[in-house]
Every structure is written in C-alpha cells, then in structure tokens.
Amino acid sequence: MNKRKQGAATRTTRRGRAAKTPGAETEHKSASGTFAVAAECTVADAGTLKSGLAKLLDDTGVVTLDIGSVQRIDTAGLQVIATFVRERESLGRQVEWRGAAPSLAAAAKLLGLSSLLKLPTPAARAVETAS
Amino acid sequence: MTIDLTQFHDAFFEESFEALDSMEAALLKLDIGAPEPELINTIFRVAHSIKGGSATFGFSDIASFTHSCETLLDELRSGGMQVSLDISDLLLKTVDVMRAMLRSTQSKQPLDMQRVSDIQFDVELMIAQKNAAGPGNAPAKPAAVAPVAVAPPPAPARAPEPVSVAATPMVAAVAKHWEISFRPYRELFARGNDPLRMMRELAELGELKVEVDTSALPAFAALDAQSCYLAWKLELAGDVTEDAIKQVFEWAEGDCDLDLRLVGAETTAAPVVAAATASAPAEVAASNIVADAILSGNTSPLGIPSPPLGVPSLTAQSLAARSPAAEEPKHEPSAPAAAAAAPTAAAPTLTAVPSAKQDASIGAVGDSGSIRVSVEKIDELMNTVGELVITQAMLSQLGAVLEGTNAEKLRAGLAQLERNTRELQESVMRVRMLPISFVFSRFPRMVRDIAQRLGKQIDLKLTGEQTELDKTVLEKIGDPLVHLVRNSIDHGIEMPDVRIAAGKGAAGTVHLDACHRGGNIAVEVSDDGGGLDKDRILAKARQRGLVGQNDVLTDEQIHDLIFLPGFSTAEKTTDLSGRGVGMDVVRRNVKELGGKIELRSERGKGSRFIITLPLTLAIVDGQSVAVGSETYIIPLISIVESMRLKETSISRLSGHNEVFSFRGDYLPIIRLHELFGVEPRARALHEGLVVIAEGDGRRVGLFVDDLLGQQQVVIKSLEANYGHVEGVSGATILGDGSVALILDVAGIIHAASMRATERPATERSAKEPPAGAREAPVGAAA
C-alpha cells in the first residue's frame, strides 16, 4: 500500500515535474523548500506525507508545494496539508503552490478547505502566465 | 501505519449485493417513457456507490464497468436520454454483470470478461448513439444540470463579482434546506470512511454549502495523520429526502455525530430556490462554498470544463474570526441563518446515533435498520432457549406435585417463568424470521425474462410479501417456488391468441401469495391459465402402469400423479399441456421442510399450488401419544383427526393387513407398537385409539394406546447426534426429562409398506398372492 513512499518523501528542487503545467511558477522564489506532493495522498499515505512536510515546517523561507502530480487525494491527505498550511501561516511563514491538481482542488472545495489552503484560482493563474 | 482494507471487503460485498437487488427492483418498477425521478436516482446511487466502493478497494474492473453504467444513468437522470425498453433491458443486464463481477472478485474466481466487455460496449454504444443522434440535444445537458452544477462556465468570467457580493448573507435564498452537522469521530478514516466521498454524494443530491470546522486540528507535530479532526456544517438545498441524506452517511454510522435539521420548510421567503440559483450563479458562487457536481464533471462524456478553483476569501475571514476555543458547533456558526429560520420552530431534529436508523427506516427501500449476526450465534441462542424450555417444563412438573405452604408461591413463580420462557422463545424465533419478500423479490425479473422468451404476456401479482418465516425455511423454499412459477408460465398460461380465443384477457396472471394460517405459513402459486388436463394425465398414468386400467381416481388423486417421480419427464417429452417438470423434486423439498403441497386445478380456469410450511424448523407443534411405556410426538400438521375405532369398521385383508373405513375410504392401519417393537397396553384395535395421519399424500391410521396432549416441542436432530432412522424425524426432551421421538408420518408409511412386502416372503407361504398384500396399503391410501 505504501509503494509510493519513496517518491512522496523526497525533497526536490527539480522543476521537471511542474514544467508540464502551464501555470508553473517562475523561478524567482528561493528554492529553499519545494516539496513534491506524491500522486497518491490517501489515508494510507497520509503518514508519509506528514513526515515529509514536517521537515519543512520550520523552514524560514518560502515553502513551495508542488501538487502537479497529485492524482488521488482524500480527506486524510488534505487534512495533513491543511494543518501544515495553517501552521505555517500562524507562524507568519509563506506557502506557495506550484502546478495544478484538479482532484486536490475539487476535494478542497467539497471539504470547505479551499480558502484555508488559498489555492490559486484558474483565473489568477491565467493572469500569472500571461504576465 | 497502514490500514488493511481487506477487512472491509465483506461488508462491501454484502452491501453491494443488497444494493444491486434494490437496483434491480427499481429497474423493474421503471415505467418506460415516464420514469419516476426518484427511482432513477435510486438506481444511480447504487451504481455510484458500487463504483466508489470498488475504486476504494482497488477493484478497477468493477469501477470501470460501473462507471459506464453511471454515465448512462446520469444521462437518464438529467433527461438527456429517455428510458426505453432497450435501455432498461440493458441496465438489467448490467446488474447481472455487476453481480457476477462482484461475486467473482469475492470468491477470487475467474470471470467471463468477454461478457463484461460486451455489455460495457453496449452501454457505451448506447451513450454514443445518443450523442451522435442528437447533437442539438447534447449541449442542452449542462444547462439541465445547471441548478446543481452552479453553471461552472460563467463563474470564472465574473470572477471579481462574487467578492463584492460575498458580504451578503444567503438568507434570501434559504427556502427549504437541510442543515447537517457532521462531526466525525477520530477513527472515521481508520474505518474506511472518507468525508470527501460523502460530500461528493451530497453535492449530487442538491446544492451543497460546506463550512469546515478546523478548531479541533492540533498543531502539526501533534497531528495523527490517520485521525479525523475536521468537522463540518453543511447546508443542503433542494428537494432531498432525509433517507437520501442518511444513506450518504450510512457507512459512517457509529463513527460520527450526525445532526440533520430541516429548516425553512414553510417560510415564504423564496420558494423557488432552484430557479434563483440557476439564474443568478454569481450570488450562489458567493456563498461560503458552493459544491458543484464535480463528479458529474469528471464522468461526463462531454467534458464539462473544470470547475472554478478556490473561492473568495469570505470563508477564510469567517474562519479566522471564529475563536477556535469558544466553539459551540451545533448553533453558533450559523446564528443568522438559525435566527432567520426561527419562525419554523417545529423544524424536526434528528440525531443519528448508532441506533437511530431503526426509527427512521419506515418505508425505506429495502433499508431496514439492522445488525448482521451470524446464523450460528442465533442457532446457539435458539438451542439454549430450547434447553431452558425443557428445564422449565421439568420444574413445572416437579412444582405441580409439591405440597406445603411455599408450594403455592413456587407455582406462581413457575407460572411466571413459563410465561417469560415462552416470550423469550418467541423473541428468539422472531430474530430468525425474515419476510418472504426476500424470496419473492427475485420473481419480477424472472417472470419478465421467461415471458419475453416465450412470447407470453404475464402479470405477476405478489401479495403477503411481509409474511415472515424462518430463515432456514426461507432459503429452502426459494427453489421449489421458482419451479412452480416457471411451470405456471411455461405450461399454465396460454399464448395470447389462445387466451383471447378462450375469452380471457391476453395477459395471464401469476399470483404469488403468502399468509399465516394457524401455526403454519401458506404460500400459494396460482395462475389463470389452462389448468391440468386430467384425462391426459390419467391416460398417461394408465399407459405407464401407474394406475390400473379400471381404477377410478378422484380429482385429487389424479392431481397427485404429477408429483410422482418420472411421471413429470414423460409429460415433458410428450409435450402435453399439463405440468410436471420435476414436480417430485418440489414435493420432496417441501416435505423436507416438514410441509406439504396441495394442488387445485380447474380445466380452462387455472391451477393453484398451495404449500403449507411450518414457521420454523426448530420447534414443532406436536401431539404426544402413548404406546406402551413410550411417548411419541406426531407433528400436528400431519394429523387429520383421531378416533376410537368400532369393531365393525375394521376389515382384515389378506395376511396381517388391516384397514378401516373412514368417510368412504379404506385406510390401512399401522400399529406403532409393532413398528417400533414396543410392548403395548392394548392390542385389540377398539381398545386403543387411531390417529389418522397424512404423509406424502397418503392417509393411514396410526394405532396408539392413548393421546397424551398437545405441546410445542423443541426438535433435536437425530442425524446430528446419532443417525437417520426411518420414520423418525427427530427427538425431543419431555418435561420429565425423558426422550420422545418425533414421528415422520411419510417415513412410517414407507417403512410399514416395506414390512408388508417382506412379510409374505418370510412369514407366509405363497398361498396368498403377494402382489395383493403389497397393493393393499398403497393402493387404498393413494
């Protein structure tokens, strides 16, 4: 069940994965912390996801969550991410998003977590890409 | 920590099979042309939850197949396609395939994948044809879904607008909606539940507003990734029934606090929510969170554009504004809304604590509040109660003979004990009882299929479906009933033209009825078809030597012939209009259940098969009789009557065979003391009593010393503890602790006729024709 464990926990600064997304961010952010969220973020993977994110919690720079490859996510997975984002925010530290994950966005919306996560709207992304 | 999902497989399979049954039933109820939307919704929900479940458990084949069905159903639901006979046929086939797939997955057996892909292809073809046939129709679909889907396309274009409207609360649009407080327990995830799935389903029921309560979320470090800390306050607008909502939360029952409240049912505010939301998407989008039909977006073959991501910051503010500590979940978050709805103080509140479902299950579609208990546990309980009954009987007997000051008190206590024991026994028996609709429910489909194949028109009438009987009996009565119904359609009901020529309606009626009759249950299969052709049956029987050329048989006896083994096959091969395929098997099955089957038929008018069954196999109503020092129990169901014989009514045939006259018939007498080798009190027939009993359609007189009394006895299986004994169906323990055998009348008749055939060979010379001796008991009784 945890076959994607390795992939999920790796910290990566590569942009390769995000490159296919049209709305990929520009590189001005310091790459101090980019975390590639694994394709599977269900309850079975939530523990792995949490330990992966834990390392970035105290990162004083901007932490970027790359959600471009997220395929499946459930409430447990989203809860971990939401807790992470909320805590970062309360510490006054930023979280940025990279890539788009329709499944994640849809889940966040259904669970009422969209605003807490501050996911970029398609419109906002479109503007960003245009500039 | 990982969760082993396999532990939920059984529950999933069971639920799915049940769901498929209700889907099938709903499909059969579907009117071609003008289907009831609620039925389509029911069908859709089944396909949907099976898809969801199988995807969760990684059964991707099933998920993919049900996905296709769901797409087709979605078209029906949204009005994009009309229900036609072809579609309902195809959907019935998909039910079969889903069932087969689930079964093969459950038993890990290979499956005929060809059939699966064939049907799936048909389904997809059906959808594709629709899209090809009516391109003008296709774009209409998003519009039709709009009230639910909140018109995703316009929203992004007006992106700035929602922000400005955001401050306006939604009171105006609050007409009638459900307020749902959903507070999962920590272990919700671990039980295999995902709130996301529930939200998704709710969003499909109506317009959903979601407000999440994150106050219980711990610091990140303290977070247990597998516990659920979130809670939700939901508003669901639209014409949604309470049952539909409860169904969504069904799997989470016991793992959450659920509070449903119908608000604003009678407010005059805005009775036209749907219209309002459809025409003003911006306003709707401004609500905290507007859930759209994301799922239908995903599944739609048309590829509805991805819904707008994220929602203006209102919720963030409201969340931030709320003090996490002073959280009063039930009322506080929606104070304005609650105030607005205050006039309707009568708004019902239902809290779904684990058992609350039982109260709410009135009239729900095959969805009665229940727990699953293994049959062994019930049997064990039944057995213990049986022992208790025996002990109680023992004590009562003892108490009856006691004397002294306390004896009266003891007897009063014993009477109380007896009452309680009986109630307990009845309650336990009731646990094993299931309505016969479990068996009846398979018939609509079967009748439809057979009638279609044979080109006949059949109306199936089911009555008394709620009649309850023991689960064991229920399981075993299914096959005989299928057989009878199939026979009725195949041989009973005539082709439409024949019927019209005979002055009947073109459509024949097959009627299944069940009712309680005395301590038994009667199940009746009747039809208004051609009835039995007695002359042909008799001719056939004579030809085969089953009946003497000059014997005159009553109607009843002729009808009985079709139950003879082998007779049926002849009927079938000669293709007579009568029935009889495997009727002997039907009778044997019924007999094994301790029941009997009767047949009434009138030429040209139809036939009735009446099966009488005991309510349970665990207890029998018996007549205890004395033979010498022994006590035997004769099941009341087989007793016709009891009488003292007059010397004059007895005739002796060749050899030992005695018969007596009983209402114009001569019945053979079986002396139980001879059969069981017991020393009797009376040998002369007029000194004892004769119990006229019936078994296998034959009647005999059982000669006993005395009748002792009628009582319910708990059946103890002889087979399980000892071995099969001809003529004995079981044993029981009497009040005094002694063991009594329960007689099986059909077995006794058989055993006695065997003895009668042996006797001439051993006891007597060839002076008497043995054939005569053999014929006497059988022939006279038949």
Interface residues (C-beta under 8 A of the other chain):
Chain A: M1 N2 V43 A44 A46 G47 L49 K50 L53 A54 L57 D74 T75 A76 L78 Q79 V80 A82 T83 F84 R86 E87 A100 P102 A105 A106 A107 A108 K109 L110 L111 G112 L113 S114 S115 L116 K118 L119 P120 T121 P122 A123 A124
Chain B: M1 T2 I3 P156 A159 F189 A190 D194 P195 L196 R197 M199 R200 A203 L208 V210 E211 V212 T214 L217 P218 A219 F220 A221 L223 A225 Q226 C228 Y229 L230 W232 N288 I289 A291 D292 I294 S306 P307 P308 L309 G310 V311 P312 S313 L314 T315 A316 L319
